[in-house]
Amino acid sequence: MNPGLLSFDDARAALLAQAAPLHGIETVDTAEAAGRVLAADLRATLDVPSRDNTQMDGYAVRRADLAQATPEAPVRLRIAQRIPAGHVGRPLAPGEAARIFTGGLIPEGADAVVMQEMAQADGDTVAFAHCPAPGEWIRRAGEDIRNGSVILPAGTRLGPQAAGLAASVGLAELPVRRRVRVACFFTGDELTMPGQPLRPGAIYNSNRYVLRALLRALGCELTDLGNVPDSLAATREALRRAARGNDLIVTSGGVSVGEEDHVKAAVQAEGEMRLWQIAMKPGKPLAYGRVRRAAGDEPDEGTPVAGRDAAAGAVPALEPGALAGTAHFVGLPGNPVSSLVTFVLLVRPFIQRLQGMVEVAPCELPMRADFDWPRPDRRREFLRARINAQGGLDLFPNQSSGVLTSTVWGDGLIDNPPEHPIAAGDMVRFLPFAGLVN
């Protein structure tokens, strides 16, 4: 490996070290909270379930009444009441059973439920051929959630399940971090928008559509400045526009060292720039920097959020004012697969840290390779693969950084260490796209 290349892990750590969580919170309706990041711990204000209830349709009984029940000598009890879901029955007297339906509250005196398939009803009586175990088919109060417990910690990205969990304890509104404001633009005179004639040497700008969708999926507020001509003046002007009111600028293309690659010089002129050559394939060049804002162009930070205790694994915030007057800048390579891979593996966790998330590592699954990869690269490779019907992984035959079809064909990326050959039957680390692009 070229000694001048930065390892993937070091590049990721260096990038994340710059991503202090943004301040500012919003209170949103729980029904609209999916995709947002919690700004504070959520604590339950009640037990769930709030009272003992039944998991099954059946009969609430007193076990003492059925102590002698056998298949040869069933015990018959009087059906004294009917308890639908959400209703409260009266106390159960000795010799009585209560017809009860899933979710129905266990009446006082009952200590088990016999499922209806194990009982034989006849008019207003019911026969039982066995004695149930203590608490059989009863959901106890607080079995799922205890009053006062933290049900969702600060920094949680709320999915549909988490929104439902918040609703289950009666929370109609939730405190969330404000959205990260991102501006993007794309450099290259060869870029043409779909729907326009394709002149000789031009290509359609697929990266614009990929990056827009990825940023939207992360819940960012997006300003799309479109294609920017290959000139230093145009690139500097685009950076100044992008910095206005935004937290982050993301570009694609122009981060190499060719004469027509003006992004590095433009960022250096408008702020500060670091350009990393990363030992990864695809996606070798990545740029990070900061772009100055004009006075009055800072994003509205809203209400400051108290930081979480460091012992809980929080990322420490920068000193007050450390980012004042600047926007983060990340420059991605122009090849479509390189742009996608560097975004999902490096920029995505960077944005998640800005959102206040603590856990930003992608989901990694050990899976079986059903292919041979005898000539690995000296760099760390991220190979496009998909899951086959046998539960193993097949490899896309063309791993070039320009073959976008591989990312549609594939189900994810194999994270392959440098100079590591793969033989059919080996276990590999698989990163599903489902955990990288949603």
N, C-alpha and C positions, 0 to 999 in steps of 0.2 A: 504494500500500500504506500502511496506517496506520503512521505513524512509531513508534507505541508497540509495534508487534509485533516480536518477536524473530525473526530469520531461522531457518529450519530448521537450517542448518549450525551456527549459533551456539548454538542450543538443544542440539543433539546434542553439541557440544564441551563445553558447560557441564555437561551431565549426565555424560558420560564422565569428565570431570575429577574427579568425586567417587567414581569406581568403582575404588578400589585393590583389587588381588587379595586375596582372603581367604587367611589362613594356614591351615595344617593339611593333612596328607596322609593318605591311606589306601592300603594295599596291597591290591589286588584281583586275583582270578583273571583272567587274560587273556581267558578265555571270557565273563566278565561285565563287561568293560571298555568295551564299545561305549556311546557317549554320554557317557563321562567325559572329563575334561581332564587331560592329562599334567602332573605336577608337576616332572618333571626330564627332561632329554634322554635318549633311549634310544639306546644305542650297540650296534652289532652285535658279537657275540663270536665270529663265524666268517664265512668267505666264503660267499656264496650265488651260484651253486652252490658246494658245497664242493670239487668236483673237476670236471674237464672231462667233459661228458656229451653225448649226442646229442639233437637236437631232433626227429629223425624216426626212424621204423622204416626200417632199411636195412642197410648193410654198412660196417663200419669198415675202412679200407684204408690202405696206404702209397702215397702219390701216385707215388712212384718206380716202383712196379710197373705203373702205368697210363699212364706217359708216352707210350707209343706207341699207346694205344687209339684206334680210330676206328670209325665205324659199319660201314665195309667190312672192318675187321680188328679185331674186338673181342678184348680180352685176357681170358683165363679164369684165375681163381684158385681155390685150394682153400678151402672153408669149414672153417676149423680149429676154431671154437668158437662158442658161442651165449651172448649176454650180455643177459639180461633187465634191466629197470629195477631199480636198487638193487644190482646185482651187480658184482663186480670180476672182469674177465677176466685171463688170463695174457698176457704180452707177445706182440705179433704179429710173427711171423717174415716175412722176404721171401717173396713168392709166396703169402701167406695173406690171407684176408679173414675177418672176424668178423661173423656174423649178430648184429645189435644192435637193441634195441627202445628206443623213446622213454624217455629218462631213464637208459638204460644208460651205465655209465662207460666212457670211451674207453680202450682198452687201450694200454699202453706200445708205442710204435713206430708207431701209427696217427696220421695227420695230417689225415684228412678222413673224411667219411661220404657214401656214395652212397645216395640214397633208393631204396627198394625198387622204385619204379616205373621207375627208370632202369637196372635190372639184370635179368639173365635167369638165374635159378637153374635148375640141372639136376642133381639128385642132390646130391652133396657138392661140386659146383663151381658157380661163378657167373661169368657173362660180363658185361664192362663195355665199352660203346661210346664212352666218353669219359673224360677225366681230370678229376677234380673240382678246384675251386679250393682253395687252401690254407685249411684250417679249415672247409671247407664243411659246413654243418649241425651244427657243434660249438658248444655253449654252453660258454664258458670259465669256469673257476673264478673267482669274484668278479665275474662280468660284471654281476650284478644288485646285489649288496651286497658291500662290502669290509669285512673285519674291522677293527673300531675306528671305523668311520664312524658319524655320527649319522644314524639312519634316521628318527627322529621327534623334533622339537624340543619342549621344554617349551612348554606352551600349546596344543598340538594337541588339538582335540576328536576323540576316537577314533571313527571310523566302522567298519563291518565290515571294510573293506579294511585300515585301519590295525591293527586287532586281528589280522588275518591276517598282516600284515607282521611284527608283534612275535612272533607264534607261529613264523614262518618262520626266525627266528634263535634259537629255543629258549627264549624268555622266557615262563615259566609265570605270572608275576605282574608287575603293573605299578604304579608309584607314581602316584597320581592325586590331584587336589585334592578336598577334601571337597565334598559337595554344598552348594549355596547353599540356605539355609533361608528360605522365603518364606511369609508369612501374607497372606491376601487377605480382603477383605470388600466388601460392596456396599451402597450407600446408596440410599434412596428408598422412601417408603411405598407407592408404586405397584407395587413389585416383588412378583410372585407366583411361586411355584415350580411348574414343570410337574407336572401331576397334581392340583393344587388348583383349585377353582372360580375363575373369573376374574370378579371383581366389576367394576362399571362404573368406567372410568377406569384400571383396573389393566393391567399388561403382564407377560408372562412374562419371567423373568430369563435371557435368552440369554447375557448377558455372563459369567455365572458359569461356564457350560459352555465357552465359548470360552477364557477366561483359564485355567481349570483345565487344559485340554488343552495350551495353549501352554506353561504352566509345567512340566507333566509332560514335554513333548517336550524341554525344555531340561535335564531331569535334576534339577530342583529337588525338595527335600523340602518338601511343601506342607501348610500348615495352613489349612483353609477355615473361616472364621468365619461364612459365609453372609450373609444379609440383615441390615442394621442399621437400626433405626428412625431417622426424620429428627428427631433431637434432639441438641443439643450434648452432653448428659450421656451418651447412649447411644454417640455417636461417640467421645467421650473414653475411655469404658470399653473399647470395641472396640480402640482404639489401644493401650491399656495391655496388653490381652490379647495383641494381635498382636506386640508388641515382645518378649514373653517368649521368649527362646531363638531368636529369628529374626534374620536379617541384613537382611531387606527386607520392607517392607509394601507391598502393591499394592492400591489401591482403584479402584472404578469408580463414577462419579457423584459429585455434590456438590462439584465443584471450580469451579463458577461462582460468581456473586456474588449469587444470589437469597437471600431470607430463609430458605428451607428448605435451603440449601446450607451445612452446618455443618462440612465437612471442614477448610476453611482455619482457622477459629477453633479447632477441636479440636486440630489439629497445632500451632498456635502456642501453645496452652495446655500441650501435652505435650512440646514441643520447640522446633523452629524450622522455618520454612516459607518457601519461595520459590514464587511462582505466576507462570508464564510464559504470556503470550499469544503463540502461535507463528504465524508467517505461513505456515501450511500448511492444506490443505483436502483431506480432512476432518481434524479433530483440533486445533482451535485452542487450547483450554485444556489445560495440563499443569502439574501441581504436583510440586515436589520439596522434600523436607525431611528432618528427622531427628527421631525420637521417642525420648525418654529411656526407659531400662529401669530397673526397680528393682534394687537390689543383689542379686546372685546370679542374675539372669535372663539373663546373657550366654550366647550359644551356645558350646559347647565348640569351641575352635579347634584342638585336636589338636596335632600336632607342627609347629612353624614350618618353612616352606619357604624355602630360600635364594633370593633374587631373581636373575633372569637379568641378565646384563651389559646395561647401558643401550645399548651399541653394537649389540646384537642386536635392538633395537626394543622392549624391555620397557617396560611402564608403571610408572613409579616408585611405590613404595608410600608411603602417608602416613606421617608421623612416628609412632613408637610411641605408642599411647594416643590418637591423634587421633580414633578412632571409639569409644573406650572408653565404654561405657554408653549407646550410641545405636544405633538401627536405622535404616537408610535408609527413606525413604518416597517412593513415587511414586503420585500420584493421576491417574487417567485420566478422560477425559470419559465421559459416560453413553451417548451414542448408540452403537449397536453397531458400525457401521463405523468411527467415530472411535476407539472403544476398541481395536478390532483393529489399525487402521493405526498408531496411536501406539505400541501395544505392540511390533509387529514392527519398526518403524523406530527406536524410541528405547529402549524398555525391554529388548528382546531384547539389543542390543549392550551395554547397561549390565550385565545379568546375565552375559553372556559375559566381560566384563572382570572382574567379581567372581570368576568361575571361573578366571581366569588366562589367558584367551585374548588374543592380541595382535591378530590379524587379525579384525576384527568387521564390516567393511563387507559389505553384501549383494552377492550376485552381480548384475551388471548386464549386460544384453545389448542391443546395437543391433538394432532390428527395424523393419520397415516398417509404418507406419500405413495401414490400409485404410479410413479414415474421415476426416471433416472435423470439426474442433473450432475453429470460427471465433471463439468468444467466450470466451477463457480468463479465469480469475480473476486478480485482482491478487496473490493468494497462490500459493505453490508448490502444485501440484495432484498428487495421487496417484490416477490414474484407473484404475478396474477394467476390465480388458480380457482377451481370451482369444485364443489362437493359432488361426487358421483353417486350412482345408485347403490354402490357397495359400501358407502360411508367413508371412502377415502377421498384423496384429492387428485384431480387431473390438472396438468399444467397447460396454459395457453402456449401454443407452439412458437409464437413470435413475441418476445419480451422487450421489443424496442420501445423507447420512450415516446415515440410518435403514434403508436398503435392504440388509439382510444377504444377500438372494438374490444380489446382485451378486458377493459374495465366493465363493459356491459356483459360480456360473456361470463366473467368471473364472479365468484361469491365473496372474494376477499383477497388478502395478501399473505404470502408466506414470508415470514421474517427469518431470513437465512443469514447466519453469521458470515463474516469474510472468509473466503477460501474454504468454504465448507461444502464438500460434495454431498449430494443426496442420492441414495439408492432406493429403489422401490421397496416398500416395507418399513422404511425409516419413519420415526415420529418427528414431526416438524411443528413449529409454532405458527398458528394460523390466526390472522386478524380478520374477522368477518366485516365486510362492508357495512352490514347492518349496524355495527357499533361505531362506524367511522363517518358515515355520511348523513345520519339522521339526528 
